[in-house]
Amino acid sequence: MNKLNEFDPAIYLDSEEVVAEYLRLAQRSDDRELLASAQTDVARAQSMAKECQLSRQNTAE
């Protein structure tokens, strides 16, 4: 049986516009848990971007 990978929305939060829309939609849902989850996704996406940037800097040296 094939194993499905878990969906990670943080991978797709790759611009300020996408992040803003993602948070706007989560906020419009009036679901506090969904909004908290979306904020966690954004924080994780920002952390991933920072790690990638640091990795590129180390590779360039």
Steps between C-alpha positions, in 0.01 A plus 500: 500500500628849416569734786368854457711790618344738747401834345709793622352838404819678613669384180259710293518818709772647284405868466358776715185506289436128546563524874265797534221322311552177698470686830205708375307189406582330829383807690176520300416144604440617860672177610764578763671164458524545125646849542755374754594218265540746211723723712713198587525411131616855419761493776628166374513631141700804612738277694545273196574804280755630748673160516511484121650848481768412757579180314547694176730748674713217642519331159612824333790546743 
